[in-house]
């Protein structure tokens, strides 16, 4: 894996395209959560998994890139 400096990560987070992507992901997650509340999905577990994955992306921190899991 290529090493990314913290400064590069912080720059990436502030780029307009990154902000737009995160805003889109947040909107998609909120829409899915509303759908779950209103029971509009056939496979709710799959939607919950997608919501969780989006939450991980939206909450990513520099340290997460190099933390052992």
Backbone bond lengths (Angstrom), bond angles and torsions (degrees), N, CA, C in turn:
res aa  C-N    CA-C-N  psi(-1)  N-CA   C-N-CA  omega(-1)  CA-C   N-CA-C  phi
1 X - - - 1.448 - - 1.533 108.44 -
2 X 1.295 114.96 138.03 1.465 120.39 179.02 1.530 110.23 -75.49
3 X 1.322 115.85 135.10 1.460 121.19 179.78 1.528 109.75 -74.22
4 X 1.311 116.17 136.59 1.462 122.55 176.60 1.523 107.29 -118.00
5 X 1.317 115.66 127.50 1.467 120.58 178.23 1.529 109.29 -72.01
6 X 1.324 115.39 151.78 1.461 119.65 179.52 1.526 111.22 -59.20
7 X 1.308 117.20 -38.27 1.471 121.09 179.00 1.528 110.82 -61.54
8 X 1.344 116.69 -38.34 1.461 121.06 178.97 1.533 110.65 -66.85
9 X 1.318 115.86 -41.22 1.460 120.07 177.93 1.532 110.40 -62.32
10 X 1.331 115.94 -47.10 1.462 119.93 -178.55 1.530 111.18 -63.86
11 X 1.318 116.97 -34.19 1.467 120.57 175.98 1.530 109.84 -66.74
12 X 1.330 116.80 -43.98 1.459 121.72 -179.37 1.533 110.78 -59.45
13 X 1.328 116.00 -41.08 1.470 120.46 -178.41 1.523 111.18 -62.77
14 X 1.318 117.28 -30.11 1.467 120.61 -176.61 1.527 113.78 -92.77
15 X 1.319 118.24 -3.83 1.466 120.41 179.24 1.529 110.58 -65.73
16 X 1.322 117.41 143.32 1.469 120.22 179.14 1.532 113.53 -55.74
17 X 1.318 117.36 -39.25 1.466 119.81 -179.03 1.532 110.55 -67.11
18 X 1.314 117.55 -36.56 1.470 121.05 177.89 1.521 110.03 -68.10
19 X 1.323 116.27 -43.69 1.468 119.90 178.48 1.520 110.81 -61.20
20 X 1.331 116.82 -41.09 1.466 121.04 179.64 1.528 110.36 -66.18
21 X 1.323 116.95 -42.45 1.459 121.25 178.05 1.525 110.72 -61.15
22 X 1.327 117.59 -46.81 1.456 121.15 -179.92 1.529 111.40 -63.43
23 X 1.330 116.49 -38.33 1.466 120.45 178.17 1.532 110.16 -64.26
24 X 1.321 116.68 -41.59 1.463 122.00 178.52 1.533 110.32 -64.56
25 X 1.325 116.34 -44.70 1.461 120.00 178.94 1.528 111.24 -62.63
26 X 1.328 116.41 -42.08 1.469 120.31 178.69 1.522 110.76 -61.57
27 X 1.326 116.95 -42.98 1.468 120.73 179.38 1.526 110.76 -64.29
28 X 1.328 117.12 -42.61 1.462 120.94 178.53 1.525 110.51 -62.18
29 X 1.326 116.51 -41.75 1.468 120.69 179.98 1.527 110.62 -64.23
30 X 1.322 116.88 -43.78 1.466 119.96 179.20 1.524 110.97 -62.81
31 X 1.325 116.21 -39.62 1.466 120.31 178.53 1.532 110.40 -63.49
32 X 1.326 116.54 -42.63 1.458 120.03 178.69 1.530 111.09 -65.53
33 X 1.323 117.16 -40.34 1.468 120.23 178.89 1.525 110.84 -62.22
34 X 1.327 117.04 -41.39 1.463 120.53 176.91 1.521 110.52 -63.07
35 X 1.330 115.92 -39.99 1.459 119.67 177.53 1.524 112.31 -63.49
36 X 1.326 115.87 -36.53 1.462 119.49 176.99 1.528 111.19 -66.00
37 X 1.312 116.16 -42.65 1.468 120.46 179.31 1.526 110.11 -61.58
38 X 1.325 116.41 -37.37 1.463 121.66 -177.20 1.529 113.23 -93.09
39 X 1.335 116.91 6.83 1.472 122.95 177.06 1.523 113.29 53.50
40 X 1.330 117.10 47.77 1.461 120.12 -179.62 1.529 112.85 -95.14
41 X 1.330 117.63 -4.35 1.465 120.67 -177.10 1.523 111.34 -103.55
42 X 1.325 115.32 141.15 1.461 121.90 176.34 1.530 110.15 -74.36
43 X 1.338 116.41 -44.09 1.461 121.47 -178.32 1.533 109.17 -111.68
44 X 1.312 115.59 83.15 1.468 120.83 -175.64 1.524 112.25 -65.63
45 X 1.327 117.78 -32.10 1.465 120.02 179.59 1.531 111.43 -62.58
46 X 1.315 116.11 -39.69 1.468 120.49 178.86 1.540 109.90 -64.33
47 X 1.304 117.09 -42.50 1.467 121.77 179.81 1.528 110.33 -66.29
48 X 1.325 116.52 -41.05 1.468 120.01 176.74 1.530 110.65 -60.89
49 X 1.321 116.66 -39.73 1.460 121.37 177.35 1.514 111.59 -62.70
50 X 1.323 115.95 -41.46 1.468 119.80 177.25 1.524 111.05 -64.20
51 X 1.316 116.48 -42.45 1.470 120.69 177.60 1.531 110.34 -60.11
52 X 1.325 116.41 -43.35 1.459 120.29 178.67 1.522 111.57 -63.23
53 X 1.334 116.46 -42.23 1.469 120.49 179.71 1.524 110.99 -63.57
54 X 1.320 116.65 -42.56 1.466 120.28 178.03 1.524 110.24 -63.55
55 X 1.314 117.40 -40.85 1.471 120.97 178.80 1.525 110.47 -60.36
56 X 1.324 116.74 -41.13 1.472 119.95 177.50 1.525 111.24 -60.79
57 X 1.323 116.25 -43.29 1.467 119.86 179.27 1.522 111.84 -65.00
58 X 1.323 115.98 -44.08 1.462 120.10 -177.85 1.523 112.41 -66.65
59 X 1.318 116.96 -27.16 1.458 121.34 -176.58 1.525 113.46 -99.85
60 X 1.325 117.90 7.62 1.467 120.30 -175.36 1.530 110.82 -61.65
61 X 1.312 114.17 136.29 1.460 122.57 176.51 1.520 108.11 -118.65
62 X 1.298 116.43 159.81 1.462 120.91 -179.17 1.526 110.96 -53.91
63 X 1.315 116.88 -43.55 1.460 121.57 -177.13 1.523 111.55 -62.04
64 X 1.328 117.12 -27.88 1.460 121.19 -179.45 1.532 111.51 -63.98
65 X 1.324 116.93 -25.59 1.459 119.90 -177.91 1.517 112.19 -69.06
66 X 1.317 116.95 -24.46 1.454 120.68 -173.74 1.516 114.14 -122.95
67 X 1.329 116.96 5.66 1.453 121.53 178.11 1.522 109.62 -75.96
68 X 1.303 116.20 136.26 1.465 119.35 174.89 1.521 108.65 -73.74
69 X 1.300 116.45 137.12 1.477 120.95 -179.49 1.493 109.54 -114.81
